[in-house]
Amino acid sequence: MSRIGFKIIKIPSTVTLDIRPEKVKVMGPRGTLDVRLIPGITCEFKDGILSVKRINDEQVNKTNHGTVRANLNNAVIGVTDGYKKALEIRGIGYRANMQGEKLCLHIGYSHTVIITPEPNSKITCKDATNIIVEGIDKQAVGQTAALIHDARAPEVYKGKGIRYVGEYVPHKEGKRATAAGGPAAGGAK
């Protein structure tokens, strides 16, 4: 059983909360986020500490308890520090540039791939091969980064594609490596 829902959330002095029965509005120096409260889950704010409670121990409330607490914690972190994901492009001729707020990708297709950022996220290009997605909403930043990554996921033979910085992509040997007469090629034994 998860214990996430019972953990308290320390609220910094720069963050203010507006708690209502259906949602919690989290306001901070970077912006404002709304977190929806699921029926059966309540919040209590006292002395700079936010605690999430469930009204009973039904299975649906147990399930939603940790989820609501995690969403509130992500919102507090987002409005104070923000979230950031970095991606890099590898491949000859592969490049990216900005067209206003949209990202324009030239990644080996016959057409240009245009990525529009999700609300509460922003895309920037440091240069033609480095992309940064940042914002206050963890889900929006992750979704935007995933859209960019999936436009041309890294392939395992040459390593070309778009990858997260630090992502490990396994490398496979091609057919030519095994065609030299080794046991995998069915050559002489």
Solvent accessible surface area in square Angstrom, and as a share of the most:
residue,aa,sasa,rsa
1,M,155,0.69
2,S,74,0.47
3,R,141,0.52
4,I,71,0.36
5,G,4,0.03
6,F,116,0.48
7,K,109,0.46
8,I,83,0.42
9,I,5,0.02
10,K,156,0.66
11,I,18,0.09
12,P,56,0.35
13,S,118,0.76
14,T,86,0.50
15,V,9,0.05
16,T,79,0.46
17,L,31,0.16
18,D,44,0.23
19,I,65,0.33
20,R,119,0.43
21,P,125,0.79
22,E,98,0.44
23,K,62,0.26
24,V,0,0.00
25,K,71,0.30
26,V,0,0.00
27,M,64,0.28
28,G,21,0.20
29,P,92,0.58
30,R,141,0.51
31,G,25,0.24
32,T,61,0.36
33,L,18,0.09
34,D,82,0.43
35,V,13,0.07
36,R,165,0.60
37,L,10,0.05
38,I,40,0.20
39,P,112,0.71
40,G,15,0.14
41,I,6,0.03
42,T,65,0.38
43,C,20,0.12
44,E,89,0.40
45,F,92,0.38
46,K,135,0.57
47,D,135,0.70
48,G,30,0.29
49,I,64,0.32
50,L,0,0.00
51,S,21,0.14
52,V,8,0.04
53,K,98,0.42
54,R,45,0.16
55,I,116,0.59
56,N,60,0.31
57,D,97,0.50
58,E,98,0.44
59,Q,131,0.58
60,V,88,0.51
61,N,8,0.04
62,K,68,0.29
63,T,81,0.47
64,N,25,0.13
65,H,4,0.02
66,G,15,0.14
67,T,66,0.39
68,V,1,0.00
69,R,26,0.09
70,A,37,0.28
71,N,68,0.35
72,L,0,0.00
73,N,39,0.20
74,N,40,0.20
75,A,4,0.03
76,V,8,0.04
77,I,64,0.33
78,G,0,0.00
79,V,0,0.00
80,T,31,0.18
81,D,99,0.51
82,G,16,0.15
83,Y,40,0.15
84,K,130,0.55
85,K,85,0.36
86,A,38,0.30
87,L,1,0.01
88,E,38,0.17
89,I,8,0.04
90,R,117,0.43
91,G,29,0.28
92,I,172,0.88
93,G,55,0.53
94,Y,21,0.08
95,R,118,0.43
96,A,5,0.04
97,N,70,0.36
98,M,63,0.28
99,Q,99,0.44
100,G,73,0.70
101,E,138,0.62
102,K,92,0.39
103,L,0,0.00
104,C,3,0.02
105,L,0,0.00
106,H,51,0.23
107,I,1,0.00
108,G,57,0.55
109,Y,90,0.34
110,S,124,0.80
111,H,117,0.52
112,T,54,0.31
113,V,24,0.14
114,I,80,0.41
115,I,16,0.08
116,T,78,0.45
117,P,22,0.14
118,E,56,0.25
119,P,108,0.68
120,N,74,0.38
121,S,17,0.11
122,K,118,0.50
123,I,5,0.03
124,T,42,0.24
125,C,32,0.19
126,K,140,0.60
127,D,75,0.39
128,A,47,0.37
129,T,54,0.32
130,N,45,0.23
131,I,0,0.00
132,I,24,0.12
133,V,0,0.00
134,E,60,0.27
135,G,17,0.16
136,I,21,0.11
137,D,38,0.20
138,K,99,0.42
139,Q,122,0.54
140,A,4,0.03
141,V,1,0.01
142,G,22,0.21
143,Q,70,0.31
144,T,0,0.00
145,A,0,0.00
146,A,32,0.25
147,L,71,0.35
148,I,0,0.00
149,H,25,0.11
150,D,102,0.53
151,A,17,0.13
152,R,68,0.25
153,A,52,0.40
154,P,20,0.13
155,E,59,0.27
156,V,40,0.23
157,Y,114,0.43
158,K,153,0.65
159,G,13,0.13
160,K,70,0.30
161,G,0,0.00
162,I,0,0.00
163,R,17,0.06
164,Y,63,0.24
165,V,91,0.52
166,G,76,0.73
167,E,57,0.25
168,Y,180,0.69
169,V,25,0.14
170,P,67,0.42
171,H,134,0.60
172,K,109,0.46
173,E,126,0.57
174,G,36,0.34
175,K,182,0.77
176,R,220,0.80
177,A,54,0.42
178,T,57,0.33
179,A,75,0.58
180,A,97,0.75
181,G,37,0.35
182,G,28,0.27
183,P,127,0.80
184,A,86,0.67
185,A,52,0.40
186,G,62,0.59
187,G,26,0.25
188,A,103,0.80
189,K,231,0.98
